[in-house]
Amino acid sequence: MSQAQDKSQIRDFELAGQGELKIDWVRDHMPLLRQLEERFRAEQPFAGKRISMCLHLEAKTAYLALVVQAGGADVAIAASNPLSTQDDVAAGLVKRGVTTFAWYGATQDEYQGHLRAVLDYDPIAVIDDGADLATILHQERPEQAARLIGGCEETTTGIIRLRAMSEEGILKYPMIAVNDADCKHLFDNRYGTGQSVWDGVMRTTNLVIAGKTVVVVGYGWCGKGVAMRAKGLGAKVIVTEVDPIRAVEAAMDGFSVMPIVEAAEHGDYFITVTGVKHVIHRAAMERMKDGAILGNAGHFDVEISKPDLASLAKNVRRVRPNIDEYQFADGRRIYLIAEGRLVNLAAGDGHPAEVMDMTFALQALGLREVVQHRYEPGLHMIPRATDVEVARMRLQSWGVSIDHLTDAQEVYLHSWH
Ligand SMILES: NC(=O)c1ccc[n+]([C@@H]2O[C@H](COP(=O)([O-])OP(=O)(O)OC[C@H]3O[C@@H](n4cnc5c(N)ncnc54)[C@H](O)[C@@H]3O)[C@@H](O)[C@H]2O)c1
């Protein structure tokens, strides 16, 4: 038995072959990461270093872990959501030498146990998603937190938590805000979430989108993608917002804008993407149509108030895999996908591989940056040059070239007379 197999906590090692096929499939569609894998194998930027990751455990993430491993790291990984783990991929990763703590459907205790196990691995650097590792490190393990040389954060919700810690002056190690790179949120949050949310909804419900009314709650980077793709599928789209600027943007992109309680009466589908809790609450639920379908694409399962839904329901039953029916006293039925967890990951395969290729290229380069350059504790932007490098790699992988400023244009741009 290998060391990874000995230490890992996964569902079934026998599934490894199937998981490896999934990893190899995405590898074929991730040319940026393939390039970095080769570079890292030659340069060994993480030689002998322990690195722990907390990410949705599916094939693209698995390949990122293998790229970091190719750079010389000893890698351990835990899931960032109990419903997004693919057990075959977890087994495939273990077979390829990555110590893995995750299984699909982990209870809250098991999930928390996996997060602690990945920290017991005693990493010197981390990749975090939603700042779950940061929270445990700062609440329970301050000495371990102070030993870390740094890490990278994947998502908007994690950045919000880390920024709050940084502003309070308590963040004990440097974190690179990968989410804030242009090559992350412009493409992953918008096009990735836009496509994969509808993939998750369609495969789970097997119902049509065209002609239906979709309510998108939150018109940030993810919400823009979800609304854009709903429109492309033929839906009528309503946007709800709390930010006047984003509300204007939604209106000028051609969507109806109104408060959630008003939108509640019209929606056939509701997708929350705010990073804020209880954005769909009792007052909205009370006005929803019979058969309305609710899904969340924000990081945590708090955006649709499950306590409100449960208190309104007379009966709750599972009617299809990943769909729960809440029947109200007046007979109306409201459907919740994937227990309100990220619909595109808990009820699908997550973002397309080509999109995650850019995000994970940023993760890999961000990790190398923080390991090699020793930043001060706090939240840091990824260097602009790295962001631009990833865009160039993307264009190159497509065989697309672009123009360059001439010397005369450079001078013109930087002069005032
Ligand atoms: N599903 C995925 O794969 C995926 C991918 C990337 C990010 N995320 C998560 O999605 C969430 C949103 O990320 P983002 O990058 O779009 O963030 P963002 O900050 O760009 O957008 C969030 C928007 O929600 C709005 N909002 C806040 N409260 C609201 C309310 N009560 N009603 C209506 N609108 C409200 C904000 O004004 C803002 O415009 C975060 O939790 C992030 O971590 C998920």
Ligand as a Chemical Component Dictionary entry (heavy atoms), coordinates in Angstrom:
data_LIG
# 
_chem_comp.id                   LIG 
_chem_comp.type                 NON-POLYMER 
_chem_comp.pdbx_formal_charge   0 
_chem_comp.three_letter_code    LIG 
# 
loop_
_chem_comp_atom.comp_id 
_chem_comp_atom.atom_id 
_chem_comp_atom.alt_atom_id 
_chem_comp_atom.type_symbol 
_chem_comp_atom.charge 
_chem_comp_atom.model_Cartn_x 
_chem_comp_atom.model_Cartn_y 
_chem_comp_atom.model_Cartn_z 
_chem_comp_atom.pdbx_ordinal 
LIG N1  N1  N 0  -20.857 28.351 -8.464 1  
LIG C1  C1  C 0  -19.588 28.580 -8.729 2  
LIG O1  O1  O 0  -18.904 27.771 -9.343 3  
LIG C2  C2  C 0  -18.980 29.869 -8.291 4  
LIG C3  C3  C 0  -17.902 30.409 -9.025 5  
LIG C4  C4  C 0  -17.358 31.621 -8.601 6  
LIG C5  C5  C 0  -17.881 32.265 -7.476 7  
LIG N2  N2  N 1  -18.903 31.670 -6.769 8  
LIG C6  C6  C 0  -19.531 32.298 -5.592 9  
LIG O2  O2  O 0  -20.674 33.028 -6.060 10 
LIG C7  C7  C 0  -20.947 34.117 -5.180 11 
LIG C8  C8  C 0  -21.002 35.410 -6.000 12 
LIG O3  O3  O 0  -19.728 35.655 -6.589 13 
LIG P1  P1  P 0  -19.499 36.891 -7.581 14 
LIG O4  O4  O 0  -18.075 36.786 -8.025 15 
LIG O5  O5  O -1 -20.587 36.982 -8.590 16 
LIG O6  O6  O 0  -19.629 38.099 -6.516 17 
LIG P2  P2  P 0  -19.935 39.640 -6.792 18 
LIG O7  O7  O 0  -19.526 40.342 -5.554 19 
LIG O8  O8  O 0  -19.348 40.046 -8.114 20 
LIG O9  O9  O 0  -21.541 39.684 -6.954 21 
LIG C9  C9  C 0  -22.454 39.484 -5.932 22 
LIG C10 C10 C 0  -23.650 40.381 -6.227 23 
LIG O10 O10 O 0  -24.727 40.034 -5.358 24 
LIG C11 C11 C 0  -25.374 41.253 -5.005 25 
LIG N3  N3  N 0  -26.171 41.055 -3.798 26 
LIG C12 C12 C 0  -25.777 41.023 -2.508 27 
LIG N4  N4  N 0  -26.835 40.856 -1.686 28 
LIG C13 C13 C 0  -27.921 40.760 -2.472 29 
LIG C14 C14 C 0  -29.295 40.584 -2.212 30 
LIG N5  N5  N 0  -29.780 40.468 -0.961 31 
LIG N6  N6  N 0  -30.145 40.539 -3.269 32 
LIG C15 C15 C 0  -29.694 40.684 -4.528 33 
LIG N7  N7  N 0  -28.401 40.868 -4.833 34 
LIG C16 C16 C 0  -27.516 40.893 -3.818 35 
LIG C17 C17 C 0  -24.233 42.238 -4.835 36 
LIG O11 O11 O 0  -24.701 43.582 -4.896 37 
LIG C18 C18 C 0  -23.336 41.871 -6.010 38 
LIG O12 O12 O 0  -23.652 42.613 -7.185 39 
LIG C19 C19 C 0  -19.836 34.073 -4.127 40 
LIG O13 O13 O 0  -20.298 33.338 -3.020 41 
LIG C20 C20 C 0  -18.726 33.309 -4.835 42 
LIG O14 O14 O 0  -17.827 32.751 -3.921 43 
LIG C21 C21 C 0  -19.475 30.512 -7.179 44 
# 
loop_
_chem_comp_bond.comp_id 
_chem_comp_bond.atom_id_1 
_chem_comp_bond.atom_id_2 
_chem_comp_bond.value_order 
_chem_comp_bond.pdbx_ordinal 
LIG N1  C1  SING 1  
LIG C1  O1  DOUB 2  
LIG C1  C2  SING 3  
LIG C2  C3  SING 4  
LIG C2  C21 DOUB 5  
LIG C3  C4  DOUB 6  
LIG C4  C5  SING 7  
LIG C5  N2  DOUB 8  
LIG N2  C6  SING 9  
LIG N2  C21 SING 10 
LIG C6  O2  SING 11 
LIG C6  C20 SING 12 
LIG O2  C7  SING 13 
LIG C7  C8  SING 14 
LIG C7  C19 SING 15 
LIG C8  O3  SING 16 
LIG O3  P1  SING 17 
LIG P1  O4  DOUB 18 
LIG P1  O5  SING 19 
LIG P1  O6  SING 20 
LIG O6  P2  SING 21 
LIG P2  O7  DOUB 22 
LIG P2  O8  SING 23 
LIG P2  O9  SING 24 
LIG O9  C9  SING 25 
LIG C9  C10 SING 26 
LIG C10 O10 SING 27 
LIG C10 C18 SING 28 
LIG O10 C11 SING 29 
LIG C11 N3  SING 30 
LIG C11 C17 SING 31 
LIG N3  C12 SING 32 
LIG N3  C16 SING 33 
LIG C12 N4  DOUB 34 
LIG N4  C13 SING 35 
LIG C13 C14 SING 36 
LIG C13 C16 DOUB 37 
LIG C14 N5  SING 38 
LIG C14 N6  DOUB 39 
LIG N6  C15 SING 40 
LIG C15 N7  DOUB 41 
LIG N7  C16 SING 42 
LIG C17 O11 SING 43 
LIG C17 C18 SING 44 
LIG C18 O12 SING 45 
LIG C19 O13 SING 46 
LIG C19 C20 SING 47 
LIG C20 O14 SING 48 
# 
